[in-house]
């Protein structure tokens, strides 16, 4: 049988579908400039607020003779606070719930509150802890404690030794006594002993509290913290 002649292959190929052109940005140059300007303003506002916080006057209560605790030694309830001056949750507690607690309970004689160091921020916050102990030497621990937390976050490192000395001067501490104490790291051993004590109790986060031995981690809302203190007072009666 004779073979059928093969049709020659066509040199024609179907045209490719045109690829969609990349979409052009719908942002007009004016809108783009406006967005960039808004971002710049936000960052400028953040910097301005940080500068204001850094230069805001420090408040001094001038309570003389206090150590690193408030409340009588023989109070039925002891609250121990392990904190670090670079910890934001510690700052929030110290400047809010901690002050409320003192206002409500110090005059009752039923609560003793002790502040102790647990360093998580390295050399910077260890220097701050040492400086707070130097302030305690002059009976001004709590003023300085509040100042350190108030200055937290106002610069890349608000706890350089020159700044630590400046805060003390602003609070009216005796610089002739305070400055050498800071320069010599005079209370590093005290800070280290506090850290060792904290670790022995299983503290691995700040703030961590012990209310008559009951461990509480984190800065709870004031009413929750108060409930734990009241329960400890009731149990001690």
C-alpha positions in Angstrom: 0.0 0.0 0.0 1.3 3.4 -0.9 2.2 5.7 2.0 0.2 8.8 2.3 2.4 11.9 1.8 3.0 13.7 5.1 1.9 17.2 5.4 4.8 19.6 5.9 5.1 21.0 9.3 4.0 24.5 9.5 6.6 27.1 10.4 3.8 29.1 12.0 3.4 29.1 15.8 0.6 30.6 17.8 1.4 34.0 19.1 2.2 34.2 22.8 -0.2 35.9 25.1 1.2 39.3 26.1 2.4 39.3 29.7 0.6 41.8 31.9 2.7 44.9 32.4 3.9 45.4 36.0 1.4 47.5 38.0 2.5 50.9 38.6 2.4 52.3 42.1 -0.8 54.1 42.8 0.9 56.4 45.3 1.3 59.8 43.9 4.6 61.6 44.6 2.8 64.1 46.8 1.2 61.2 48.9 4.6 59.4 49.2 6.2 62.6 50.4 3.4 63.1 52.9 3.9 59.5 54.3 7.6 60.0 54.6 7.0 63.3 56.4 4.6 61.7 58.8 7.1 59.0 59.7 9.8 61.6 60.3 7.4 63.6 62.5 6.6 60.4 64.6 10.3 59.7 65.1 11.0 63.4 66.0 8.1 63.2 68.5 9.6 60.1 70.1 13.0 61.8 70.4 11.5 64.9 71.8 9.6 62.9 74.5 12.7 61.0 75.4 14.6 64.3 75.8 11.9 65.8 77.9 11.9 62.7 80.2 15.7 62.8 80.4 15.6 66.4 81.5 12.5 66.3 83.7 13.3 67.4 87.2 13.7 64.5 89.7 11.4 64.5 92.7 12.9 64.2 96.1 11.0 63.3 99.3 14.1 63.9 101.4 13.2 61.0 103.7 16.4 60.6 105.8 17.6 57.4 107.5 15.9 54.8 105.3 17.7 51.8 104.0 16.5 49.6 101.1 13.3 48.7 102.9 10.3 50.3 104.4 8.1 49.1 107.2 9.0 47.7 110.6 11.4 44.7 110.9 8.9 42.9 113.1 5.9 43.3 110.7 3.8 40.1 110.3 4.2 40.2 106.5 7.4 40.7 104.6 7.4 41.4 100.8 10.7 40.9 99.1 11.1 42.4 95.6 13.9 41.2 93.3 14.2 43.7 90.5 16.6 45.2 88.0 16.7 48.9 87.1 16.7 48.2 83.4 13.5 46.0 83.6 10.4 47.8 82.2 8.0 45.7 84.3 10.1 46.5 87.4 9.8 50.2 86.5 6.0 50.0 86.1 5.6 48.3 89.4 8.0 50.6 91.3 6.4 53.8 90.0 2.8 52.6 90.3 1.8 49.5 92.4 4.9 49.8 94.7 4.0 53.4 95.6 0.3 52.5 96.2 1.4 49.6 98.4 3.6 51.9 100.5 0.8 54.6 100.8 -1.7 52.0 102.0 0.4 49.8 104.3 3.5 51.6 105.6 1.6 53.4 108.4 -0.2 50.2 109.5 3.0 48.5 110.6 1.7 45.2 109.1 4.0 45.1 106.1 7.7 45.3 105.5 8.8 45.8 101.9 12.4 45.0 101.0 14.0 45.8 97.6 16.8 43.5 96.4 18.9 43.3 93.3 18.6 40.7 90.5 20.8 41.9 87.6 19.6 41.0 84.1 21.0 44.1 82.2 24.7 43.5 82.7 27.3 46.1 83.8 25.0 49.1 83.2 22.3 48.0 85.6 24.9 46.6 88.0 26.4 50.1 88.2 22.9 51.5 88.8 22.3 49.0 91.6 25.6 49.9 93.1 24.7 53.6 92.9 21.4 53.0 94.6 23.3 51.4 97.5 25.6 54.5 97.6 22.4 56.6 97.9 21.3 54.3 100.8 24.5 55.2 102.6 23.1 58.7 102.8 19.6 57.5 103.8 18.2 58.4 100.3 17.7 55.0 98.7 14.0 55.4 97.8 14.5 58.8 96.2 17.3 57.5 94.1 15.5 54.2 93.4 12.6 56.2 91.9 15.0 58.4 89.9 16.7 55.4 88.3 13.3 54.0 87.2 12.2 57.4 86.0 15.3 57.7 83.8 15.0 54.2 82.4 14.8 54.4 78.6 15.6 58.1 78.2 18.9 57.3 76.4 20.8 54.3 75.0 22.4 53.9 78.4 20.9 56.1 81.2 23.1 54.4 83.8 26.6 55.6 82.8 28.6 56.7 85.9 28.5 60.4 84.9 24.7 60.2 84.7 24.4 58.2 87.9 26.3 61.0 89.6 24.2 63.7 88.0 21.0 62.1 89.3 22.4 62.2 92.8 23.4 65.8 92.5 19.9 66.7 91.2 18.4 65.0 94.3 20.8 67.0 96.6 23.0 64.1 97.7 26.5 64.8 99.0 28.6 64.4 95.8 31.9 64.2 97.9 30.6 61.0 99.4 28.5 59.6 96.5 30.8 60.0 93.6 33.8 58.0 95.0 31.3 55.3 96.1 30.2 55.0 92.4 33.7 55.2 91.0 35.0 52.4 93.3 32.0 50.1 92.8 31.9 50.1 96.6 28.7 48.0 96.8 29.3 45.5 94.1 29.6 42.8 96.8 26.3 43.7 98.2 24.7 43.5 94.8 26.4 40.2 94.0 25.1 38.7 97.4 21.6 39.8 96.5 21.9 38.1 93.1 23.1 34.9 94.7 20.3 34.9 97.1 17.8 35.4 94.3 19.2 32.5 92.3 19.1 30.2 95.3 15.4 31.0 95.6 14.8 30.1 91.9 14.5 33.6 90.7 15.1 33.8 86.9 12.9 36.7 85.9 12.2 40.2 87.1 10.3 41.4 89.0 9.9 38.4 91.3 8.3 38.8 94.7 8.0 36.7 97.8 5.2 37.5 100.2 5.9 35.7 103.4 7.7 33.1 101.2 5.0 32.8 98.5 6.6 33.4 95.1 4.9 35.7 92.7 6.4 36.4 89.3 5.6 39.5 87.3 4.1 42.9 88.1 0.5 42.1 88.8 -2.3 44.6 88.9 -2.5 46.4 92.2 -5.8 44.8 93.4 -4.3 41.3 92.7 -1.1 42.2 94.6 -3.1 43.7 97.4 -5.2 40.6 97.7 -2.1 38.5 98.2 -0.8 40.9 100.9 -4.1 40.9 102.7 -4.3 37.1 102.6 -0.8 36.9 104.2 -1.8 39.4 106.9 -4.9 37.4 107.7 -2.9 34.2 107.8 -0.4 35.8 110.2 -3.0 36.9 112.7 
